[in-house]
């Protein structure tokens, strides 16, 4: 299975999280990149905080996707709860998917990086410097290598696509 991780980054490398939405508004084309990748994959994996934040406003979109929440609690009918990144991938493979889309948050991104499961990284690089966004990281001694596949400028944003080297 090909795992595609989609994230927004500030110029200082911190994750731009949904809680920062009021301080910086991305162009609509950039904001929709994550959902575009999710629709292409037919699924979305996110952490419980991210899911709870977006579920009320994205019910129509989520109804078209297989939704996996990385957490230990049950989210009810139609939502699969996976305790680990590996479990989320196994579940989607069993459901017949060839690609998976990871949309956050920080703990979820890092669970996939730690497990070495992120094949493609899609980053929107925002021209802001923020604090408190969190960092993408792996275990202390682990390095993941990627190559730049594509870079596009969209208004004031750089859209970057990296693939495992």
Backbone as CSV, one residue per row, in Angstrom:
resi,resn,N_x,N_y,N_z,CA_x,CA_y,CA_z,C_x,C_y,C_z
1,UNK,0.843,-1.180,0.000,0.000,0.000,0.000,0.883,1.237,0.000
2,UNK,0.496,2.202,-0.799,1.208,3.487,-0.867,0.525,4.456,0.104
3,UNK,1.299,4.968,1.056,0.768,5.893,2.064,1.216,7.307,1.716
4,UNK,0.231,8.207,1.595,0.484,9.590,1.230,0.139,10.491,2.411
5,UNK,1.129,11.214,2.910,0.967,12.096,4.045,0.866,13.533,3.535
6,UNK,-0.179,14.246,3.926,-0.420,15.615,3.470,-0.404,16.545,4.681
7,UNK,0.472,17.562,4.661,0.584,18.468,5.802,0.889,19.892,5.344
8,UNK,0.545,20.833,6.189,0.871,22.240,5.976,1.999,22.615,6.919
9,UNK,3.033,23.260,6.371,4.201,23.658,7.159,4.405,25.160,7.101
10,UNK,4.833,25.715,8.221,5.220,27.122,8.274,6.653,27.248,7.765
11,UNK,7.069,28.448,7.462,8.419,28.685,6.943,9.500,28.238,7.922
12,UNK,9.191,28.174,9.223,10.167,27.718,10.206,10.079,26.209,10.451
13,UNK,9.305,25.495,9.622,9.245,24.043,9.692,8.180,23.482,10.613
14,UNK,7.517,24.324,11.379,6.470,23.831,12.278,5.210,23.491,11.483
15,UNK,4.463,22.515,11.983,3.192,22.171,11.360,2.195,23.301,11.567
16,UNK,1.489,23.662,10.506,0.392,24.609,10.606,-0.850,23.760,10.826
17,UNK,-1.372,23.801,12.032,-2.499,22.963,12.417,-3.807,23.720,12.262
18,UNK,-4.900,22.987,12.321,-6.223,23.601,12.181,-6.425,24.726,13.192
19,UNK,-5.820,24.622,14.366,-5.973,25.665,15.377,-5.333,26.982,14.942
20,UNK,-4.481,26.958,13.933,-3.854,28.179,13.420,-4.663,28.815,12.280
21,UNK,-5.801,28.233,11.932,-6.578,28.688,10.779,-6.979,30.157,10.867
22,UNK,-7.186,30.664,12.058,-7.594,32.058,12.191,-6.449,33.039,11.979
23,UNK,-5.211,32.576,12.129,-4.079,33.478,11.982,-3.524,33.506,10.562
24,UNK,-3.863,32.500,9.750,-3.400,32.498,8.370,-4.376,31.716,7.511
25,UNK,-4.860,32.341,6.455,-5.813,31.676,5.574,-5.129,31.344,4.250
26,UNK,-5.091,30.081,3.956,-4.475,29.623,2.710,-5.452,29.795,1.556
27,UNK,-4.932,29.938,0.349,-5.811,29.981,-0.823,-6.642,28.699,-0.905
28,UNK,-7.831,28.787,-1.454,-8.741,27.636,-1.523,-8.097,26.430,-2.210
29,UNK,-7.302,26.668,-3.247,-6.667,25.562,-3.977,-5.736,24.772,-3.059
30,UNK,-5.034,25.469,-2.195,-4.103,24.823,-1.277,-4.878,24.121,-0.167
31,UNK,-5.878,24.783,0.364,-6.670,24.207,1.442,-7.306,22.888,1.027
32,UNK,-7.655,22.787,-0.236,-8.320,21.585,-0.726,-7.396,20.454,-1.118
33,UNK,-6.078,20.667,-1.078,-5.150,19.631,-1.529,-5.306,18.345,-0.735
34,UNK,-5.445,18.443,0.574,-5.595,17.249,1.400,-6.832,16.460,1.036
35,UNK,-7.933,17.152,0.846,-9.169,16.457,0.487,-9.100,15.881,-0.928
36,UNK,-8.370,16.550,-1.823,-8.195,16.015,-3.171,-7.450,14.682,-3.114
37,UNK,-6.371,14.641,-2.342,-5.608,13.398,-2.197,-6.483,12.338,-1.534
38,UNK,-7.240,12.722,-0.504,-8.125,11.765,0.176,-9.156,11.186,-0.784
39,UNK,-9.751,12.026,-1.617,-10.756,11.546,-2.573,-10.122,10.604,-3.602
40,UNK,-8.894,10.916,-4.037,-8.194,10.028,-4.967,-7.909,8.672,-4.327
41,UNK,-7.591,8.675,-3.038,-7.306,7.434,-2.309,-8.588,6.694,-1.935
42,UNK,-9.671,7.452,-1.729,-10.933,6.858,-1.289,-11.004,6.689,0.220
43,UNK,-10.022,7.246,0.931,-9.978,7.089,2.380,-9.204,8.242,2.998
44,UNK,-9.303,8.318,4.316,-8.543,9.312,5.066,-8.232,8.741,6.446
45,UNK,-6.995,8.979,6.887,-6.566,8.585,8.226,-6.209,9.867,8.969
46,UNK,-6.749,10.010,10.169,-6.435,11.186,10.978,-6.513,10.823,12.456
47,UNK,-5.935,11.686,13.273,-6.002,11.496,14.707,-7.358,11.903,15.243
48,UNK,-7.612,11.570,16.495,-8.933,11.822,17.073,-9.248,13.312,17.194
49,UNK,-8.259,14.133,17.559,-8.510,15.574,17.692,-8.842,16.182,16.325
50,UNK,-8.071,15.809,15.315,-8.321,16.315,13.962,-9.690,15.863,13.474
51,UNK,-10.006,14.588,13.686,-11.313,14.075,13.263,-12.441,14.834,13.962
52,UNK,-12.350,14.991,15.266,-13.416,15.669,16.010,-13.576,17.121,15.569
53,UNK,-12.481,17.745,15.163,-12.535,19.127,14.709,-13.245,19.241,13.355
54,UNK,-12.961,18.294,12.465,-13.497,18.396,11.109,-14.796,17.634,10.862
55,UNK,-15.111,16.640,11.662,-16.301,15.821,11.432,-17.594,16.628,11.314
56,UNK,-17.834,17.600,12.180,-19.100,18.332,12.082,-19.250,19.129,10.780
57,UNK,-18.147,19.615,10.230,-18.247,20.458,9.036,-17.960,19.700,7.739
58,UNK,-17.525,18.453,7.853,-17.163,17.692,6.646,-17.921,16.372,6.538
59,UNK,-19.103,16.302,7.109,-19.885,15.070,7.081,-20.120,14.571,5.662
60,UNK,-20.438,15.481,4.733,-20.711,15.085,3.350,-19.481,14.465,2.694
61,UNK,-18.310,15.059,2.933,-17.058,14.539,2.366,-16.705,13.207,3.009
62,UNK,-16.776,13.138,4.329,-16.434,11.900,5.038,-17.357,10.756,4.647
63,UNK,-18.603,11.069,4.274,-19.546,10.023,3.856,-19.085,9.329,2.575
64,UNK,-18.245,10.000,1.792,-17.740,9.437,0.529,-16.424,8.698,0.709
65,UNK,-15.874,8.711,1.926,-14.557,8.135,2.194,-14.638,7.056,3.270
66,UNK,-13.690,6.134,3.234,-13.484,5.218,4.359,-12.638,6.008,5.349
67,UNK,-13.168,6.260,6.541,-12.494,7.085,7.541,-11.878,6.188,8.612
68,UNK,-10.589,6.414,8.877,-9.875,5.698,9.923,-9.342,6.738,10.898
69,UNK,-9.635,6.536,12.176,-9.133,7.441,13.214,-8.099,6.682,14.026
70,UNK,-6.920,7.264,14.147,-5.835,6.652,14.905,-6.021,7.007,16.380
71,UNK,-6.575,6.063,17.147,-6.816,6.275,18.572,-7.276,4.961,19.194
72,UNK,-7.435,4.971,20.497,-7.837,3.749,21.189,-9.331,3.688,21.480
73,UNK,-10.069,4.769,21.231,-11.506,4.732,21.520,-12.326,4.558,20.246
74,UNK,-13.547,4.107,20.407,-14.448,3.848,19.296,-15.184,5.133,18.915
75,UNK,-15.254,5.410,17.619,-15.948,6.617,17.153,-17.313,6.326,16.550
76,UNK,-17.741,5.077,16.618,-19.087,4.767,16.150,-19.134,4.211,14.750
77,UNK,-20.335,4.037,14.292,-20.614,3.401,13.010,-19.964,4.133,11.840
78,UNK,-19.325,3.363,10.981,-18.715,3.918,9.781,-17.316,4.468,9.972
79,UNK,-16.840,4.519,11.207,-15.502,5.037,11.489,-14.688,3.900,12.103
80,UNK,-13.557,3.582,11.475,-12.705,2.529,12.012,-11.657,3.164,12.913
81,UNK,-11.507,2.645,14.121,-10.482,3.127,15.061,-9.304,2.162,15.031
82,UNK,-8.128,2.680,14.711,-6.900,1.886,14.680,-5.981,2.389,15.777
83,UNK,-5.357,1.470,16.483,-4.453,1.854,17.577,-3.068,2.256,17.075
84,UNK,-2.671,1.748,15.894,-1.346,2.033,15.353,-1.440,2.359,13.869
85,UNK,-0.377,2.959,13.363,-0.301,3.240,11.927,-0.350,1.935,11.141
86,UNK,0.355,0.921,11.637,0.375,-0.375,10.946,-1.018,-0.987,10.870
87,UNK,-1.781,-0.875,11.957,-3.146,-1.409,11.963,-4.026,-0.664,10.966
88,UNK,-3.871,0.647,10.884,-4.656,1.441,9.933,-4.374,0.995,8.499
89,UNK,-3.101,0.782,8.180,-2.721,0.349,6.835,-3.266,-1.051,6.554
90,UNK,-3.108,-1.965,7.506,-3.627,-3.337,7.322,-5.126,-3.319,7.057
91,UNK,-5.854,-2.515,7.828,-7.302,-2.423,7.662,-7.657,-1.945,6.243
92,UNK,-7.026,-0.876,5.799,-7.347,-0.351,4.463,-6.945,-1.335,3.364
93,UNK,-5.841,-2.048,3.548,-5.459,-3.089,2.580,-6.517,-4.174,2.523
94,UNK,-7.015,-4.603,3.683,-8.068,-5.624,3.734,-9.346,-5.139,3.072
95,UNK,-9.566,-3.829,3.107,-10.745,-3.239,2.478,-10.551,-3.039,0.968
96,UNK,-9.361,-3.386,0.461,-9.106,-3.326,-0.977,-8.477,-2.046,-1.494
97,UNK,-8.036,-1.173,-0.613,-7.421,0.074,-1.045,-5.952,-0.143,-1.401
98,UNK,-5.474,0.600,-2.401,-4.065,0.542,-2.800,-3.269,1.719,-2.272
99,UNK,-3.995,2.807,-1.914,-3.358,4.009,-1.389,-4.105,4.462,-0.144
100,UNK,-3.372,5.137,0.746,-3.978,5.702,1.949,-3.552,7.161,2.072
101,UNK,-4.446,7.998,2.595,-4.182,9.422,2.771,-4.186,9.760,4.257
102,UNK,-3.070,10.282,4.749,-2.933,10.674,6.157,-3.013,12.202,6.230
103,UNK,-3.991,12.697,7.014,-4.213,14.148,7.087,-3.994,14.766,8.462
104,UNK,-3.383,14.077,9.388,-3.018,14.742,10.644,-3.768,14.235,11.839
105,UNK,-3.387,14.716,12.935,-2.470,15.758,13.317,-1.065,15.249,13.596
106,UNK,-0.389,15.987,14.451,1.029,15.768,14.698,1.339,14.337,15.133
107,UNK,0.617,13.819,16.115,0.874,12.452,16.592,0.643,11.423,15.498
108,UNK,-0.366,11.634,14.698,-0.679,10.697,13.611,0.409,10.748,12.546
109,UNK,0.799,11.946,12.126,1.896,12.061,11.162,3.126,11.317,11.674
110,UNK,3.483,11.579,12.925,4.704,10.994,13.477,4.599,9.485,13.668
111,UNK,3.406,8.971,13.906,3.226,7.518,13.994,3.557,6.864,12.651
112,UNK,3.151,7.493,11.557,3.443,6.948,10.225,4.916,7.108,9.870
113,UNK,5.506,8.227,10.249,6.938,8.425,10.002,7.764,7.459,10.847
114,UNK,7.415,7.327,12.107,8.126,6.420,13.009,8.104,4.985,12.472
115,UNK,6.958,4.580,11.925,6.812,3.225,11.387,7.434,3.085,9.996
116,UNK,7.895,4.200,9.424,8.481,4.161,8.080,7.462,3.886,6.997
117,UNK,6.205,4.256,7.233,5.124,3.923,6.303,4.774,5.032,5.313
118,UNK,5.292,6.230,5.500,4.926,7.348,4.611,5.753,7.270,3.328
119,UNK,5.098,6.909,2.231,5.778,6.783,0.940,5.901,8.120,0.227
120,UNK,4.856,8.930,0.314,4.832,10.250,-0.326,4.509,11.295,0.721
121,UNK,5.201,12.433,0.635,4.941,13.574,1.497,4.481,14.724,0.619
122,UNK,3.329,15.274,0.926,2.816,16.450,0.239,2.781,17.578,1.256
123,UNK,3.575,18.611,1.026,3.647,19.738,1.952,3.232,21.022,1.259
124,UNK,2.407,21.794,1.937,2.134,23.176,1.551,3.002,24.012,2.471
125,UNK,3.931,24.763,1.907,4.837,25.589,2.700,4.296,27.015,2.737
126,UNK,3.864,27.455,3.927,3.236,28.753,4.114,4.282,29.795,4.502
127,UNK,4.135,31.032,4.044,5.090,32.105,4.365,4.793,32.764,5.714
128,UNK,4.721,31.939,6.741,4.498,32.432,8.102,5.467,31.728,9.037
129,UNK,5.746,32.359,10.154,6.545,31.745,11.209,5.626,31.643,12.412
130,UNK,5.468,30.439,12.932,4.546,30.212,14.042,5.247,29.466,15.171
131,UNK,4.597,29.404,16.284,5.050,28.593,17.407,3.939,27.656,17.811
132,UNK,4.282,26.527,18.373,3.279,25.602,18.880,2.637,24.710,17.855
133,UNK,3.233,24.618,16.684,2.635,23.787,15.652,3.051,22.335,15.709
134,UNK,4.103,22.052,16.420,4.577,20.675,16.452,5.550,20.421,15.316
135,UNK,6.225,19.293,15.408,7.248,18.958,14.422,7.028,17.562,13.880
136,UNK,7.414,17.374,12.634,7.438,16.038,12.053,8.750,15.405,12.477
137,UNK,8.679,14.188,13.014,9.909,13.566,13.477,9.777,12.047,13.543
138,UNK,10.924,11.404,13.652,10.994,9.963,13.820,11.717,9.681,15.131
139,UNK,12.023,8.432,15.364,12.803,8.071,16.551,14.173,8.736,16.471
140,UNK,14.825,8.857,17.591,16.094,9.572,17.705,17.128,9.140,16.657
141,UNK,17.309,7.873,16.437,18.352,7.384,15.518,17.842,7.031,14.127
142,UNK,16.605,7.372,13.808,16.011,6.964,12.538,16.009,8.120,11.543
143,UNK,16.431,7.831,10.323,16.407,8.825,9.249,15.616,8.263,8.083
144,UNK,14.703,9.044,7.555,13.946,8.666,6.369,14.396,9.574,5.235
145,UNK,14.707,9.007,4.096,15.181,9.792,2.960,14.121,9.862,1.871
146,UNK,13.926,11.070,1.361,12.956,11.325,0.303,13.627,12.113,-0.802
147,UNK,13.026,12.056,-1.989,13.503,12.877,-3.105,12.370,13.799,-3.536
148,UNK,12.740,14.974,-4.010,11.757,15.938,-4.485,11.207,15.475,-5.826
149,UNK,9.895,15.335,-5.905,9.225,14.914,-7.128,8.691,16.124,-7.887
150,UNK,8.131,17.079,-7.129,7.496,18.223,-7.774,7.445,19.397,-6.799
151,UNK,7.536,20.597,-7.345,7.387,21.830,-6.571,6.613,22.821,-7.426
152,UNK,5.528,23.341,-6.874,4.701,24.311,-7.597,4.428,25.503,-6.693
153,UNK,4.383,26.669,-7.313,3.992,27.873,-6.579,2.511,28.100,-6.838
154,UNK,1.761,28.289,-5.777,0.333,28.589,-5.880,0.094,29.843,-5.062
155,UNK,-0.104,30.964,-5.746,-0.186,32.262,-5.076,1.070,32.452,-4.229
156,UNK,0.936,32.503,-2.910,2.064,32.777,-2.033,2.544,31.517,-1.297
157,UNK,2.174,30.347,-1.799,2.448,29.054,-1.154,3.299,28.202,-2.084
158,UNK,4.223,27.440,-1.501,4.949,26.418,-2.278,4.319,25.068,-1.959
159,UNK,3.949,24.350,-3.003,3.391,23.020,-2.854,4.475,22.022,-3.240
160,UNK,4.903,21.210,-2.278,6.025,20.294,-2.473,5.556,18.852,-2.395
161,UNK,6.105,18.026,-3.271,5.809,16.586,-3.259,7.122,15.841,-3.209
162,UNK,7.292,15.034,-2.159,8.468,14.201,-1.984,8.048,12.739,-2.021
163,UNK,8.935,11.886,-2.511,8.684,10.455,-2.548,9.870,9.742,-1.925
164,UNK,9.632,8.573,-1.298,10.719,7.827,-0.675,11.831,7.611,-1.681
165,UNK,13.074,7.856,-1.222,14.233,7.694,-2.085,14.522,6.212,-2.277
